[in-house]
C-alpha cells in the first residue's frame, strides 16, 4: 500500500512540474485565501474549514484545504487535502469558472463514547483512527468582484472504511 502512495505522489509531482514549466508566465499567479462551510455524508454533519489556492498556470492550480467535521453520532474528523484543480472559464469576462478536482487526503477520525465504571461514574472515552485517501470532485466559482470569490464544491473522499461526500460553499479573497 505504501509503495502505491509513493508512486502516486511521485507521478502527481512530476505532472505538476511539467504543467508549471510549460507556462511560466501565467497571468498574475492568482492567489486566493478563504473560508469554507458545508456538509459531509460520512457522519451527516456540518463542516467548516480554510483554504488557500495558488494558480501556477492558466489551467492549473494547487489548493491545500483544512476541514473539521463537527461531532455527530459520537464521531468527528479533521481533514487535510492537497487538491489539484483545472479551472476552465465559462464566460468571456472570466468571472465564472468550472474546475475538476483530484487530490490527496489525510484524515483523522475520533470516536467518542461514555463508559460507566464500577463506582457509577461516567468516563469519556475516545478512539482515534488515521487514514490516507484520494479526492475526486468538481466545483464552480464566481468572482463577484475582482477580489471576491464565491464557490460551490462537491467531492468524494475515497479512503478505507471512511469514504464519504463533502459539499462546501466558500468565500475567498483574491490577491
ZAROZA-865881 format. One record per residue: x, y, z of N, C-alpha, C, O in turn; residue in one letter. Coordinates in Angstrom, 3 decimals. Example, Ala and Ser with C-alpha at 12.3 -4.5 7.8 and 13.67 -1.06 7.14 Angstrom:
REM residues 2
REC n_u n_v n_w ca_u ca_v ca_w c_u c_v c_w o_u o_v o_w aa
REC 13.190 -5.690 7.800 12.300 -4.500 7.800 13.200 -3.300 7.800 14.236 -3.319 8.465 A
REC 12.850 -2.250 7.080 13.670 -1.060 7.140 12.900 0.030 7.870 13.409 1.138 8.039 S
//
This chain:
REM residues 175
REC n_u n_v n_w ca_u ca_v ca_w c_u c_v c_w o_u o_v o_w aa
REC 0.827 -1.200 0.000 0.000 0.000 0.000 0.869 1.262 0.000 0.580 2.212 -0.726 X
REC 1.943 1.273 0.820 2.812 2.448 0.885 3.523 2.691 -0.434 3.748 3.843 -0.808 X
REC 3.886 1.616 -1.157 4.536 1.772 -2.448 3.594 2.448 -3.440 4.034 3.255 -4.259 X
REC 2.305 2.126 -3.372 1.316 2.749 -4.255 1.196 4.240 -3.979 1.110 5.048 -4.904 X
REC 1.190 4.595 -2.705 1.075 6.015 -2.331 2.303 6.778 -2.823 2.170 7.859 -3.397 X
REC 3.502 6.223 -2.603 4.730 6.881 -3.044 4.739 7.026 -4.565 5.131 8.070 -5.085 X
REC 4.313 5.991 -5.275 4.248 6.049 -6.736 3.266 7.110 -7.195 3.557 7.871 -8.118 X
REC 2.102 7.166 -6.555 1.089 8.156 -6.925 1.594 9.575 -6.667 1.422 10.458 -7.506 X
REC 2.211 9.792 -5.517 2.718 11.130 -5.183 3.812 11.536 -6.164 3.839 12.680 -6.618 X
REC 4.712 10.617 -6.494 5.782 10.909 -7.448 5.224 11.265 -8.814 5.677 12.222 -9.443 X
REC 4.241 10.499 -9.278 3.622 10.790 -10.577 2.909 12.139 -10.551 2.997 12.903 -11.512 X
REC 2.204 12.437 -9.460 1.489 13.715 -9.352 2.470 14.891 -9.353 2.230 15.899 -10.019 X
REC 3.567 14.766 -8.613 4.551 15.847 -8.585 5.228 16.026 -9.943 5.521 17.154 -10.340 X
REC 5.478 14.939 -10.652 6.064 15.031 -11.995 5.130 15.768 -12.942 5.571 16.604 -13.730 X
REC 3.828 15.458 -12.864 2.839 16.138 -13.701 2.771 17.621 -13.358 2.680 18.458 -14.256 X
REC 2.813 17.951 -12.087 2.781 19.347 -11.659 3.987 20.098 -12.221 3.843 21.198 -12.754 X
REC 5.172 19.505 -12.102 6.383 20.149 -12.635 6.283 20.362 -14.134 6.715 21.397 -14.640 X
REC 5.721 19.402 -14.849 5.549 19.534 -16.295 4.601 20.684 -16.625 4.888 21.499 -17.501 X
REC 3.469 20.745 -15.919 2.495 21.805 -16.185 3.045 23.180 -15.823 2.803 24.152 -16.537 X
REC 3.782 23.266 -14.718 4.338 24.550 -14.296 5.381 25.026 -15.292 5.426 26.215 -15.608 X
REC 6.218 24.132 -15.791 7.283 24.544 -16.699 6.771 24.931 -18.077 7.467 25.644 -18.801 X
REC 5.565 24.481 -18.473 5.053 24.805 -19.798 4.486 26.217 -19.890 4.372 26.756 -20.991 X
REC 4.127 26.826 -18.766 3.555 28.166 -18.810 4.054 28.981 -17.622 3.292 29.292 -16.707 X
REC 5.325 29.320 -17.646 5.938 30.026 -16.519 5.422 31.449 -16.385 5.563 32.050 -15.319 X
REC 4.827 32.008 -17.439 4.349 33.385 -17.401 2.828 33.439 -17.219 2.156 34.243 -17.866 X
REC 2.290 32.596 -16.349 0.844 32.602 -16.110 0.414 33.966 -15.611 1.148 34.645 -14.893 X
REC -0.788 34.353 -16.002 -1.200 35.705 -15.656 -1.433 35.853 -14.152 -2.291 35.198 -13.559 X
REC -0.648 36.723 -13.578 -0.748 37.180 -12.194 -0.523 36.130 -11.109 -0.552 36.486 -9.932 X
REC -0.305 34.884 -11.430 -0.133 33.839 -10.407 -1.162 34.034 -9.294 -0.804 34.259 -8.139 X
REC -2.402 33.947 -9.643 -3.541 34.199 -8.762 -3.437 33.431 -7.443 -3.182 32.226 -7.441 X
REC -3.630 34.120 -6.337 -3.632 33.533 -5.006 -4.965 33.886 -4.341 -5.430 35.024 -4.410 X
REC -5.565 32.888 -3.699 -6.852 33.092 -3.032 -6.792 32.425 -1.661 -6.293 31.307 -1.532 X
REC -7.294 33.103 -0.649 -7.404 32.539 0.691 -8.842 32.736 1.148 -9.451 33.768 0.866 X
REC -9.395 31.734 1.865 -10.783 31.895 2.261 -11.285 30.890 3.276 -10.539 30.059 3.795 X
REC -12.578 30.995 3.539 -13.297 30.157 4.495 -14.249 29.232 3.757 -14.779 29.576 2.700 X
REC -14.459 28.044 4.332 -15.366 27.051 3.750 -16.354 26.578 4.814 -16.024 26.537 5.999 X
REC -17.553 26.224 4.391 -18.539 25.614 5.284 -19.397 24.693 4.447 -19.633 24.948 3.266 X
REC -19.868 23.610 5.069 -20.671 22.682 4.288 -21.191 21.502 5.078 -21.515 21.610 6.261 X
REC -21.263 20.370 4.392 -21.893 19.159 4.914 -21.094 17.952 4.450 -20.624 17.918 3.313 X
REC -20.937 16.960 5.323 -20.313 15.703 4.933 -21.278 14.547 5.143 -22.017 14.507 6.127 X
REC -21.261 13.611 4.209 -22.133 12.442 4.308 -21.529 11.367 5.200 -22.223 10.425 5.584 X
REC -20.250 11.490 5.537 -19.577 10.455 6.337 -20.278 10.246 7.666 -20.561 9.105 8.032 X
REC -20.564 11.300 8.393 -21.343 11.167 9.625 -22.480 12.190 9.664 -22.916 12.609 10.736 X
REC -22.945 12.579 8.496 -24.081 13.504 8.308 -24.007 14.699 9.263 -24.857 14.871 10.138 X
REC -22.987 15.503 9.074 -22.783 16.638 9.955 -22.228 17.835 9.194 -21.846 17.729 8.028 X
REC -22.194 18.960 9.868 -21.663 20.195 9.292 -20.134 20.177 9.302 -19.507 19.520 10.133 X
REC -19.558 20.913 8.360 -18.104 21.056 8.284 -17.748 22.534 8.193 -18.561 23.360 7.778 X
REC -16.533 22.845 8.583 -16.004 24.199 8.440 -14.509 24.088 8.193 -13.859 23.154 8.663 X
REC -13.970 25.048 7.451 -12.551 24.960 7.171 -11.973 26.196 6.521 -12.637 27.221 6.366 X
REC -10.703 26.064 6.143 -9.935 27.112 5.493 -9.331 26.559 4.215 -9.120 25.353 4.091 X
REC -9.055 27.444 3.267 -8.375 27.001 2.050 -7.455 28.099 1.537 -7.620 29.280 1.844 X
REC -6.484 27.668 0.747 -5.582 28.560 0.039 -5.461 27.993 -1.364 -5.456 26.775 -1.542 X
REC -5.366 28.848 -2.342 -5.255 28.400 -3.723 -4.175 29.209 -4.425 -4.125 30.433 -4.305 X
REC -3.308 28.513 -5.162 -2.272 29.192 -5.938 -2.343 28.693 -7.368 -2.217 27.496 -7.628 X
REC -2.543 29.617 -8.290 -2.691 29.287 -9.708 -1.331 29.400 -10.393 -0.803 30.497 -10.571 X
REC -0.776 28.258 -10.771 0.536 28.216 -11.418 0.461 28.620 -12.882 1.294 29.385 -13.367 X
REC -0.532 28.106 -13.576 -0.712 28.395 -15.000 -2.173 28.753 -15.230 -2.973 28.738 -14.295 X
REC -2.517 29.069 -16.459 -3.898 29.431 -16.763 -4.869 28.304 -16.423 -6.001 28.563 -16.015 X
REC -4.434 27.056 -16.587 -5.332 25.920 -16.365 -4.837 24.954 -15.299 -5.147 23.765 -15.371 X
REC -4.081 25.422 -14.313 -3.648 24.534 -13.234 -3.382 25.329 -11.962 -2.702 26.355 -11.976 X
REC -3.943 24.820 -10.848 -3.661 25.409 -9.545 -3.682 24.316 -8.478 -4.318 23.275 -8.643 X
REC -2.981 24.575 -7.396 -2.985 23.701 -6.231 -3.743 24.397 -5.112 -3.663 25.613 -4.945 X
REC -4.481 23.598 -4.350 -5.287 24.173 -3.293 -5.239 23.296 -2.041 -5.966 22.307 -1.958 X
REC -4.393 23.644 -1.062 -4.438 22.936 0.213 -5.666 23.394 1.001 -6.015 24.574 1.011 X
REC -6.317 22.415 1.668 -7.542 22.710 2.421 -7.518 21.977 3.753 -7.033 20.849 3.845 X
REC -8.044 22.627 4.782 -8.203 22.011 6.098 -9.670 22.128 6.479 -10.251 23.212 6.427 X
REC -10.267 20.996 6.864 -11.677 20.984 7.233 -11.876 20.213 8.532 -11.144 19.270 8.831 X
REC -12.870 20.629 9.289 -13.261 19.937 10.507 -14.727 19.534 10.369 -15.582 20.367 10.068 X
REC -15.009 18.258 10.590 -16.394 17.766 10.594 -16.834 17.693 12.051 -16.236 16.966 12.845 X
REC -17.862 18.432 12.403 -18.320 18.523 13.783 -18.874 17.187 14.275 -19.357 16.372 13.489 X
REC -18.796 16.981 15.581 -19.205 15.713 16.185 -20.692 15.452 15.969 -21.538 16.311 16.216 X
REC -20.980 14.250 15.504 -22.346 13.777 15.323 -22.305 12.263 15.442 -21.411 11.628 14.882 X
REC -23.243 11.678 16.151 -23.247 10.234 16.410 -21.918 9.796 17.030 -21.453 8.686 16.771 X
REC -21.300 10.665 17.852 -20.081 10.323 18.555 -18.809 10.370 17.732 -17.757 9.950 18.216 X
REC -18.868 10.869 16.496 -17.684 10.898 15.639 -17.456 12.304 15.098 -18.392 12.971 14.657 X
REC -16.203 12.745 15.138 -15.805 13.986 14.467 -14.536 13.688 13.669 -13.926 12.630 13.827 X
REC -14.147 14.630 12.813 -12.991 14.383 11.943 -12.266 15.678 11.635 -12.852 16.760 11.624 X
REC -10.967 15.536 11.385 -10.135 16.628 10.907 -9.495 16.144 9.616 -8.920 15.056 9.579 X
REC -9.590 16.936 8.565 -9.148 16.506 7.245 -8.225 17.550 6.620 -8.498 18.749 6.676 X
REC -7.134 17.082 6.027 -6.208 17.939 5.293 -6.112 17.401 3.874 -5.831 16.220 3.672 X
REC -6.343 18.257 2.898 -6.300 17.843 1.491 -5.331 18.714 0.701 -5.151 19.893 1.006 X
REC -4.716 18.129 -0.306 -3.947 18.871 -1.295 -4.559 18.535 -2.637 -4.340 17.453 -3.182 X
REC -5.332 19.480 -3.166 -6.092 19.246 -4.391 -5.477 19.965 -5.582 -5.052 21.116 -5.482 X
REC -5.439 19.269 -6.701 -5.076 19.868 -7.982 -6.387 20.233 -8.672 -7.300 19.412 -8.756 X
REC -6.474 21.452 -9.158 -7.689 21.932 -9.814 -7.335 22.483 -11.190 -6.274 23.075 -11.383 X
REC -8.244 22.276 -12.142 -8.035 22.739 -13.513 -9.178 23.687 -13.871 -10.199 23.246 -14.398 X
REC -9.019 25.003 -13.588 -10.099 25.952 -13.845 -10.293 26.210 -15.343 -9.338 26.439 -16.085 X
REC -11.554 26.165 -15.754 -11.924 26.430 -17.146 -12.963 27.546 -17.132 -14.014 27.410 -16.504 X
REC -12.678 28.633 -17.812 -13.577 29.779 -17.833 -14.851 29.456 -18.608 -14.800 28.847 -19.676 X
REC -15.992 29.868 -18.062 -17.287 29.653 -18.715 -17.850 30.932 -19.323 -18.863 30.895 -20.021 X
REC -17.196 32.069 -19.059 -17.676 33.353 -19.575 -16.514 34.120 -20.203 -15.362 33.918 -19.817 X
REC -16.801 34.992 -21.159 -15.727 35.801 -21.759 -15.028 36.704 -20.747 -13.845 37.002 -20.906 X
REC -15.729 37.139 -19.724 -15.137 38.016 -18.709 -14.286 37.237 -17.704 -13.628 37.846 -16.860 X
REC -14.285 35.913 -17.778 -13.513 35.034 -16.898 -13.917 35.200 -15.432 -13.077 35.064 -14.543 X
REC -15.199 35.494 -15.172 -15.639 35.622 -13.785 -16.416 34.400 -13.291 -16.770 34.336 -12.114 X
REC -16.687 33.435 -14.164 -17.304 32.169 -13.770 -16.433 31.049 -14.330 -16.140 31.007 -15.525 X
REC -16.024 30.138 -13.434 -15.157 29.036 -13.848 -15.655 27.716 -13.266 -16.168 27.662 -12.148 X
REC -15.493 26.669 -14.043 -15.728 25.301 -13.608 -14.362 24.672 -13.391 -13.427 24.963 -14.136 X
REC -14.228 23.813 -12.382 -12.934 23.149 -12.176 -13.114 21.728 -11.623 -13.747 21.531 -10.586 X
REC -12.543 20.739 -12.333 -12.469 19.393 -11.774 -11.394 19.359 -10.682 -10.451 20.150 -10.691 X
REC -11.563 18.424 -9.746 -10.670 18.317 -8.591 -10.134 16.890 -8.486 -10.884 15.930 -8.661 X
REC -8.847 16.752 -8.203 -8.241 15.464 -7.868 -7.141 15.750 -6.861 -6.391 16.713 -7.020 X
REC -7.037 14.928 -5.831 -6.013 15.215 -4.840 -5.801 14.121 -3.829 -6.398 13.047 -3.899 X
REC -4.926 14.428 -2.876 -4.575 13.533 -1.784 -5.188 14.052 -0.494 -5.397 15.254 -0.331 X
REC -5.476 13.122 0.432 -6.133 13.492 1.670 -5.544 12.714 2.841 -5.178 11.545 2.712 X
REC -5.462 13.386 3.985 -5.145 12.740 5.257 -6.236 13.161 6.233 -6.485 14.353 6.415 X
REC -6.886 12.186 6.858 -7.959 12.481 7.802 -7.754 11.703 9.088 -7.273 10.570 9.079 X
REC -8.125 12.328 10.186 -8.121 11.652 11.469 -9.542 11.701 12.031 -10.140 12.771 12.138 X
REC -10.063 10.556 12.381 -11.421 10.424 12.900 -11.365 10.083 14.373 -10.601 9.208 14.781 X
REC -12.169 10.767 15.180 -12.252 10.499 16.617 -13.648 9.999 16.935 -14.647 10.638 16.606 X
REC -13.697 8.840 17.583 -14.969 8.259 18.009 -15.041 8.386 19.519 -14.161 7.906 20.233 X
REC -16.086 9.031 20.001 -16.240 9.310 21.429 -17.380 8.471 21.988 -18.422 8.304 21.355 X
REC -17.155 7.945 23.198 -18.216 7.191 23.872 -18.088 7.421 25.373 -17.071 7.921 25.855 X
REC -19.125 7.051 26.095 -19.106 7.200 27.542 -19.203 5.822 28.180 -20.029 4.995 27.793 X
REC -18.343 5.594 29.164 -18.285 4.316 29.854 -18.627 4.562 31.317 -18.164 5.537 31.910 X
REC -19.435 3.686 31.901 -19.772 3.789 33.315 -18.888 2.797 34.067 -18.916 1.600 33.778 X
REC -18.103 3.283 35.029 -17.218 2.389 35.784 -17.947 1.760 36.960 -19.156 1.938 37.112 X
REC -17.215 1.022 37.796 -17.818 0.297 38.926 -18.428 1.228 39.973 -19.322 0.821 40.714 X
REC -17.951 2.477 40.041 -18.481 3.441 41.015 -19.615 4.276 40.435 -19.976 5.305 41.007 X
REC -20.183 3.852 39.309 -21.259 4.567 38.612 -20.860 5.969 38.183 -21.701 6.866 38.126 X
REC -19.585 6.163 37.881 -19.105 7.431 37.344 -19.000 7.287 35.831 -18.577 6.251 35.317 X
REC -19.390 8.335 35.138 -19.309 8.323 33.680 -17.935 8.822 33.246 -17.493 9.894 33.662 X
REC -17.271 8.043 32.415 -15.943 8.391 31.914 -16.027 8.529 30.406 -16.539 7.649 29.714 X
REC -15.515 9.652 29.902 -15.469 9.832 28.452 -14.299 9.040 27.890 -13.186 9.086 28.415 X
REC -14.569 8.327 26.829 -13.538 7.540 26.171 -13.527 7.906 24.690 -14.581 8.145 24.099 X
REC -12.348 7.948 24.096 -12.295 8.242 22.670 -11.265 7.343 21.995 -10.295 6.898 22.608 X
REC -11.509 7.094 20.727 -10.616 6.274 19.914 -10.338 7.049 18.632 -11.258 7.592 18.020 X
REC -9.094 7.101 18.231 -8.711 7.874 17.044 -8.188 6.924 15.980 -7.430 5.999 16.271 X
REC -8.606 7.168 14.731 -8.065 6.407 13.601 -7.657 7.383 12.503 -8.351 8.365 12.237 X
REC -6.524 7.100 11.872 -5.967 7.961 10.832 -6.027 7.239 9.497 -5.790 6.033 9.423 X
REC -6.345 7.985 8.434 -6.489 7.374 7.116 -5.947 8.299 6.029 -6.076 9.520 6.111 X
REC -5.338 7.691 5.012 -4.950 8.391 3.792 -5.965 8.059 2.724 -6.529 6.965 2.718 X
REC -6.203 8.997 1.818 -7.170 8.742 0.769 -6.971 9.639 -0.433 -6.004 10.396 -0.521 X
REC -7.905 9.536 -1.350 -7.901 10.319 -2.582 -9.171 11.150 -2.661 -10.219 10.734 -2.167 X
REC -9.084 12.325 -3.281 -10.230 13.211 -3.504 -10.552 13.252 -4.989 -9.650 13.326 -5.822 X
REC -11.825 13.205 -5.317 -12.280 13.416 -6.683 -13.554 14.237 -6.621 -14.414 13.979 -5.780 X
REC -13.691 15.227 -7.503 -14.895 16.028 -7.494 -14.837 17.157 -8.495 -14.071 17.124 -9.458 X
REC -15.675 18.169 -8.245 -15.739 19.327 -9.137 -16.272 20.520 -8.354 -16.870 20.381 -7.287 X
REC -16.035 21.690 -8.922 -16.522 22.909 -8.304 -16.826 23.958 -9.351 -16.424 23.848 -10.509 X
REC -17.545 24.977 -8.915 -17.823 26.126 -9.773 -17.587 27.371 -8.925 -17.998 27.434 -7.766 X
REC -16.924 28.356 -9.513 -16.610 29.575 -8.778 -17.109 30.797 -9.542 -17.189 30.805 -10.770 X
REC -17.440 31.822 -8.772 -17.938 33.079 -9.331 -17.187 34.214 -8.656 -17.133 34.285 -7.429 X
REC -16.612 35.094 -9.451 -15.934 36.274 -8.929 -16.913 37.439 -8.965 -17.136 38.040 -10.016 X
REC -17.500 37.755 -7.805 -18.471 38.839 -7.703 -17.803 40.186 -7.949 -18.416 41.089 -8.519 X
REC -16.561 40.324 -7.528 -15.727 41.492 -7.803 -14.354 40.951 -8.204 -14.132 39.743 -8.123 X
REC -13.445 41.797 -8.626 -12.113 41.284 -8.977 -11.384 40.600 -7.810 -10.442 39.844 -8.047 X
REC -11.793 40.845 -6.562 -11.111 40.243 -5.419 -11.985 39.316 -4.577 -11.461 38.653 -3.682 X
REC -13.292 39.240 -4.823 -14.199 38.416 -4.021 -14.611 37.168 -4.794 -15.221 37.263 -5.859 X
REC -14.273 35.997 -4.252 -14.586 34.715 -4.888 -15.626 33.974 -4.060 -15.480 33.841 -2.845 X
REC -16.680 33.490 -4.723 -17.682 32.614 -4.132 -17.609 31.286 -4.878 -17.468 31.274 -6.101 X
REC -17.702 30.176 -4.164 -17.568 28.883 -4.834 -18.448 27.825 -4.186 -18.759 27.889 -2.997 X
REC -18.838 26.854 -4.998 -19.581 25.671 -4.573 -18.761 24.474 -5.016 -18.363 24.384 -6.178 X
REC -18.506 23.551 -4.090 -17.626 22.428 -4.392 -18.237 21.132 -3.873 -18.834 21.097 -2.797 X
REC -18.079 20.077 -4.652 -18.552 18.755 -4.266 -17.441 17.763 -4.561 -16.914 17.718 -5.672 X
REC -17.084 16.962 -3.552 -16.049 15.969 -3.812 -16.264 14.734 -2.948 -16.915 14.782 -1.905 X
REC -15.700 13.636 -3.412 -15.760 12.360 -2.710 -14.374 12.064 -2.166 -13.390 12.136 -2.903 X
REC -14.287 11.733 -0.892 -13.042 11.298 -0.288 -13.063 9.781 -0.255 -13.859 9.176 0.464 X
REC -12.187 9.174 -1.034 -12.091 7.724 -1.086 -11.021 7.273 -0.112 -9.844 7.586 -0.289 X
REC -11.423 6.538 0.916 -10.460 6.007 1.872 -11.031 4.763 2.518 -12.246 4.569 2.554 X
REC -10.158 3.932 3.021 -10.560 2.676 3.638 -11.487 2.954 4.821 -11.113 3.688 5.735 X
REC -12.666 2.388 4.814 -13.666 2.438 5.885 -14.308 3.798 6.130 -15.263 3.874 6.904 X
REC -13.837 4.862 5.517 -14.393 6.180 5.811 -14.687 7.002 4.565 -14.571 8.227 4.599 X
REC -15.060 6.368 3.484 -15.409 7.084 2.260 -16.656 7.920 2.503 -17.582 7.485 3.188 X
REC -16.676 9.131 1.935 -17.846 9.987 2.097 -17.801 11.181 1.169 -16.760 11.499 0.594 X
REC -18.931 11.835 1.029 -19.033 13.029 0.203 -18.904 14.284 1.048 -19.355 14.316 2.194 X
REC -18.290 15.319 0.486 -18.149 16.621 1.146 -18.693 17.681 0.194 -18.262 17.768 -0.956 X
REC -19.623 18.470 0.665 -20.243 19.534 -0.124 -20.002 20.842 0.621 -20.404 20.986 1.775 X
REC -19.344 21.798 -0.039 -18.986 23.040 0.657 -19.285 24.282 -0.174 -19.241 24.269 -1.404 X
REC -19.589 25.340 0.543 -19.664 26.696 -0.021 -18.473 27.450 0.532 -18.100 27.264 1.690 X
REC -17.872 28.302 -0.288 -16.719 29.036 0.222 -16.757 30.488 -0.239 -17.367 30.838 -1.249 X
REC -16.086 31.302 0.537 -15.892 32.700 0.207 -14.404 32.977 0.364 -13.778 32.531 1.326 X
REC -13.841 33.717 -0.586 -12.410 33.938 -0.538 -12.008 35.303 -1.038 -12.779 36.005 -1.692 X
REC -10.783 35.660 -0.714 -10.194 36.931 -1.119 -9.053 36.640 -2.096 -8.122 35.905 -1.767 X
REC -9.127 37.207 -3.277 -8.083 37.037 -4.301 -7.106 38.202 -4.199 -7.505 39.366 -4.170 X
REC -5.817 37.867 -4.145 -4.790 38.907 -4.093 -3.659 38.575 -5.030 -2.695 39.335 -5.127 X
//
